[in-house]
Amino acid sequence: MWLGLGWMSPSAHKAAVTKAVDAALVPVCAERFIAKPGALEAFTKTQSYNRQGVLNEHLPAVGAASMGWTFKNECIEAIAKLQTAAK
């Protein structure tokens, strides 16, 4: 497949598309999570290494997109930034 100025393997293309979709959906994930009643309070009370569980509990998916490990971590980082900015 041709993309830009050079050739990209199908797996590299898939990775690039996934990265672009994730980048677009991470802010949506964070905003939807914060909008859920009790979610931010649970997030704040939970140790950082357990926050994926809190995310899964309050927001199991963002639209039809599956939330992989990397996406969940990026969403958690975005939630933490929004939480810090709100203080």
Backbone bond lengths (Angstrom), bond angles and torsions (degrees), N, CA, C in turn:
res aa  C-N    CA-C-N  psi(-1)  N-CA   C-N-CA  omega(-1)  CA-C   N-CA-C  phi
1 M - - - 1.439 - - 1.525 108.77 -
2 W 1.295 115.95 138.57 1.456 121.70 177.52 1.516 109.44 -93.03
3 L 1.299 115.52 132.54 1.450 121.29 177.35 1.523 107.50 -146.14
4 G 1.298 115.94 122.70 1.459 118.99 -178.34 1.508 111.05 67.76
5 L 1.311 116.88 -125.72 1.459 121.33 -176.63 1.516 113.60 -102.45
6 G 1.295 118.33 -0.23 1.456 118.98 -175.92 1.509 112.55 -144.92
7 W 1.317 114.44 178.01 1.456 121.08 -178.60 1.517 109.80 -87.90
8 M 1.321 116.30 146.86 1.461 121.91 178.38 1.520 108.48 -129.74
9 S 1.301 116.28 135.17 1.458 119.99 176.37 1.522 108.96 -68.30
10 P 1.316 117.78 157.84 1.468 119.57 178.39 1.531 113.02 -57.72
11 S 1.313 117.79 -38.92 1.471 119.34 179.99 1.530 111.31 -68.88
12 A 1.314 117.42 -37.18 1.465 120.41 177.46 1.529 110.26 -67.93
13 H 1.327 115.70 -37.28 1.463 120.16 177.83 1.523 110.16 -64.26
14 K 1.322 117.06 -44.89 1.462 121.43 179.00 1.529 110.66 -61.03
15 A 1.333 116.69 -41.92 1.463 121.01 179.09 1.527 110.81 -63.51
16 A 1.340 116.99 -40.58 1.459 120.93 179.81 1.526 111.11 -66.56
17 V 1.322 116.22 -41.01 1.466 120.33 178.95 1.528 109.85 -66.14
18 T 1.319 117.58 -44.27 1.468 121.65 179.02 1.518 110.62 -60.14
19 K 1.324 116.62 -42.36 1.466 121.00 179.64 1.530 110.66 -63.53
20 A 1.328 117.06 -40.96 1.464 121.12 179.89 1.526 111.39 -67.51
21 V 1.319 116.75 -42.24 1.469 120.46 178.39 1.523 109.95 -65.24
22 D 1.315 117.33 -44.72 1.464 121.12 178.17 1.528 111.07 -59.07
23 A 1.324 116.84 -43.47 1.472 120.93 -179.73 1.526 110.59 -61.32
24 A 1.321 117.05 -35.43 1.461 120.62 179.42 1.527 111.93 -75.60
25 L 1.332 117.63 -32.57 1.461 121.22 -174.69 1.526 114.90 -91.25
26 V 1.319 118.70 -18.00 1.470 120.71 -178.82 1.534 111.48 -59.22
27 P 1.331 120.05 -46.63 1.471 118.24 178.05 1.533 112.56 -62.60
28 V 1.326 116.79 -35.32 1.466 121.33 177.38 1.526 109.33 -64.46
29 C 1.306 116.64 -44.00 1.465 121.95 178.07 1.524 110.50 -57.23
30 A 1.321 116.87 -49.09 1.465 120.99 -177.94 1.524 111.25 -63.64
31 E 1.310 117.86 -44.09 1.465 121.42 -179.36 1.523 111.40 -65.01
32 R 1.335 116.97 -42.80 1.469 120.26 179.64 1.530 110.86 -66.77
33 F 1.319 116.41 -37.93 1.464 119.96 178.70 1.522 110.35 -62.98
34 I 1.304 116.69 -48.00 1.467 121.11 -177.97 1.526 111.16 -64.08
35 A 1.332 116.99 -30.64 1.466 121.08 -179.58 1.532 113.02 -73.37
36 K 1.327 117.73 -17.63 1.466 121.10 179.93 1.525 109.96 -73.69
37 P 1.331 117.59 131.03 1.466 119.83 179.22 1.535 112.02 -60.50
38 G 1.301 115.86 128.98 1.459 122.08 177.12 1.518 115.39 82.27
39 A 1.320 117.68 -9.93 1.464 120.38 -175.81 1.523 111.96 -66.76
40 L 1.312 117.05 -47.11 1.463 120.13 -177.67 1.531 110.95 -66.53
41 E 1.303 116.93 -35.96 1.467 119.93 177.44 1.536 110.19 -64.33
42 A 1.330 116.74 -44.14 1.470 120.62 178.13 1.520 110.67 -64.59
43 F 1.327 116.69 -38.82 1.464 122.56 178.92 1.526 110.03 -61.40
44 T 1.320 116.54 -44.73 1.456 122.18 -177.75 1.528 111.74 -66.10
45 K 1.318 116.95 -36.99 1.457 121.36 -177.38 1.528 113.14 -79.22
46 T 1.321 117.66 -12.40 1.464 121.93 -173.88 1.518 111.28 -96.26
47 Q 1.330 116.13 139.38 1.464 121.14 175.23 1.534 109.31 -61.41
48 S 1.312 116.71 150.81 1.468 120.98 -175.54 1.523 113.10 -57.64
49 Y 1.325 118.10 -34.72 1.462 120.06 -177.66 1.530 112.80 -74.39
50 N 1.341 118.89 -10.22 1.464 122.30 178.25 1.523 113.31 -109.06
51 R 1.305 118.16 6.19 1.464 120.57 -173.88 1.526 113.61 -70.40
52 Q 1.333 118.42 -23.02 1.468 118.65 175.65 1.518 110.57 -62.74
53 G 1.318 117.40 -35.70 1.460 120.88 177.40 1.519 111.88 -63.91
54 V 1.328 116.88 -41.18 1.462 121.75 177.64 1.525 109.44 -64.85
55 L 1.316 116.15 -41.65 1.464 120.36 178.21 1.529 110.34 -62.24
56 N 1.323 117.35 -45.59 1.467 121.24 178.72 1.521 111.79 -61.23
57 E 1.322 116.33 -38.80 1.463 120.98 -178.09 1.526 111.96 -67.07
58 H 1.322 116.72 -43.71 1.464 120.73 -174.27 1.522 113.87 -93.35
59 L 1.315 117.20 -22.40 1.465 120.19 -178.23 1.532 108.37 -148.93
60 P 1.333 117.88 82.12 1.467 120.18 -175.47 1.531 114.31 -68.31
61 A 1.328 117.17 -21.88 1.474 120.07 179.96 1.518 109.33 -155.41
62 V 1.315 115.28 159.48 1.462 121.83 173.90 1.520 105.56 -115.93
63 G 1.316 116.19 101.79 1.456 120.16 -174.53 1.516 109.66 62.81
64 A 1.321 115.18 -135.92 1.465 120.48 179.36 1.528 111.63 -91.35
65 A 1.313 116.57 -2.28 1.468 120.33 -176.39 1.518 111.36 -75.41
66 S 1.309 115.55 133.42 1.457 119.09 173.21 1.522 108.24 -77.83
67 M 1.304 115.61 147.69 1.456 119.83 -177.83 1.514 108.61 -107.67
68 G 1.313 115.57 101.96 1.451 121.17 176.94 1.520 110.89 -79.23
69 W 1.323 114.79 175.58 1.461 121.38 -177.19 1.528 111.66 -56.50
70 T 1.318 117.62 -47.17 1.465 121.43 -178.35 1.521 110.79 -63.91
71 F 1.330 116.33 -45.03 1.466 120.48 179.64 1.528 110.70 -60.75
72 K 1.325 117.03 -44.47 1.465 120.46 179.99 1.525 110.97 -60.87
73 N 1.322 116.97 -42.15 1.464 119.52 178.77 1.517 111.85 -64.73
74 E 1.326 117.06 -39.06 1.469 119.97 177.82 1.523 110.51 -66.44
75 C 1.327 116.52 -38.73 1.466 120.30 177.16 1.524 110.43 -64.74
76 I 1.311 117.23 -42.61 1.472 121.57 178.08 1.528 110.46 -60.51
77 E 1.319 117.32 -42.05 1.471 120.80 176.93 1.526 110.86 -62.46
78 A 1.332 116.88 -41.16 1.463 121.05 179.44 1.531 111.04 -66.19
79 I 1.323 116.92 -39.87 1.470 120.63 176.84 1.524 109.97 -62.64
80 A 1.317 117.68 -43.90 1.463 121.79 179.37 1.531 110.62 -61.88
81 K 1.320 117.41 -39.98 1.477 120.49 178.64 1.524 110.65 -65.66
82 L 1.341 117.08 -43.30 1.464 120.36 178.81 1.529 110.67 -64.73
83 Q 1.322 115.98 -37.67 1.456 120.86 179.24 1.528 109.98 -64.75
84 T 1.321 116.55 -43.29 1.471 121.47 178.80 1.523 110.73 -65.54
85 A 1.324 116.76 -40.85 1.467 120.43 -179.49 1.517 112.09 -66.95
86 A 1.328 116.64 -29.70 1.470 120.92 -179.18 1.530 112.62 -74.40
87 K 1.318 117.64 -18.93 1.476 121.02 -177.58 1.484 112.91 -75.21
